[in-house]
Amino acid sequence: MSPKPSVLICGAGIAGCAAAIALARQGWSVQLIDKQDAWRFQSSGIFVYSNGLSYFHELGVMQAMVASGFEIADGRNVYLHADGSPLADTFYPGAYAGLTLPPILGIRRAEMHRVLAGELQRLGISVQLGTSIETVSSDTQGVDVTLTDARSLRCDLLLGADGIRSRVRELLWPQVQPRYSGFGVWRSVHRRPPELREKIMMMAPGLRLGIMPISQEQLYLFGTVSAGAGVWHERAQWPALMQQAFAVFQGPVRPLLDELGGDCEVLYTAVEEIIMPAPWHQGRVLLIGDAAHASTPFMGQGGAMAVQDAVVIARLLARGGIDAALADFGRIRAPLCQFVQDVSRQVGITGAQTDPAAHQSITQAVADSGQQRVDDFYRRLQALSAHDGQAAHDAQGPTSPA
C-alpha cells in the first residue's frame, strides 16, 4: 500500500485551513502550523459573496457559516449619499457555478475561523501554534524544512498560506515585497439595530463608509481613507480618529459613529498588496492566498480568492501528479486574481477622488450603471473560473505524489 502523500501548510488563516480540509479529505497527511501563539484577527468582520460561498459549500462548511453569520437573502446593496439620502440599489447574484447560494454573507472573522477550526478538529488535523519555518529546500521529490521549534521534516508538498508577510515567500521569493496601496481601512463592531438588515455603502468625496450585519446581534462599519505611507496611529486614539475621519457622514451611520469610544472594538489597517506574476511555485513549494496575491479590499474578494485557491489546488492534485498540479495552478488562478486586484484597485482610486465635480460624476455613474457593473464583474469571475479543475471534483481517494 502506497504511503499517504504529505503536505505541510504554513499559515492557518482562510487559505491554509481550507487547504488542510480539502487535502485531508483526499487522504493526504496534513500538518498545519501558524506563527501566532494565539489567534488574533486583523479584521473584525468579513463579507463573502456567492462566488466565495460556492467554495465553502464544496468544503462542507458553508451552512455552519451561514448559521453563525448574517445572510443578505436578496443580495441588496444600498448606496447612500453622505447625508443619508438614497443614491441607488444594486443586487448581488445568488446563483454561481450552478448553485443557488446566499448572495452576501456577513460574519465575524473569529466565527469563520471557529467553523473552519471545528472541521479541522473533526478531521483530526491539529494546528501547531507559535511555529514557523526557519529554512526550506525543495527538490524534484519533495521539500525539506526546519521549523522554529527545532524540528526537521520532509514532505511531498509545502503550501505557503501565511499571508501578506509570508515567511515562505520571504525565503524563496525575497524580491517580492508588500506594496502599500495609499489607503487605510477603519473598522468597528456595534450592536445591530433591528432595522439595519442590508449591506449599506455611503459615499462622500474621497471617502467610503459601509455598514454590514455580521450576526443577529452585531454589525460592523468599514471605511476607507487615503493615507500616506508609514502613517501610524496610537491604538488608544483609534475611536476618536475614526469618528474624525468620517465626521461628514449622517443617516443610519451617525448613531454608530457617535457611540465610538474607548471600550469599542476599533481597528485600523494600512492596506497593502502583493503583486507577484505566476508561477507561484518553486519546486514542490506553492504560495496561495494573500501570500501570492493580496488585494485591496474594495471588491470584498480576499476571502473568496483564498478559499478558491485551496479548493482549486486540491482539485488539481486529485486529478494527477503534484508537479503538473502546481504548474496548472498558476496558469489557472493568476488571470482571475489579477482581474480582481485590478478592479479592486481601480474602485479604490476612483472612490478617493476628492474634487466635488469628480465625486458627482462618480455617484451619477453608480446610479446609472452600478447594477450593470456588478453583473459584468460576476460574469467575468465565472468565465475566469470555468477551467479551475472542476473535472477533478469527483475524484476519489488520495493522490500519489508524482
Helices and strands as residue ranges (DSSP letters): E 6-10, H 14-25, E 29-34, E 45-49, H 50-59, H 62-68, E 70-72, E 76-81, E 86-91, E 95-96, E 99-100, E 104-108, H 109-122, E 127-129, E 133-138, E 143-147, E 152-155, E 157-160, H 167-172, E 179-191, E 199-204, E 207-213, E 218-226, G 235-237, H 238-245, G 251-253, H 254-258, E 265-273, E 281-282, E 285-287, H 290-293, H 302-319, H 322-351, H 356-384, G 390-392
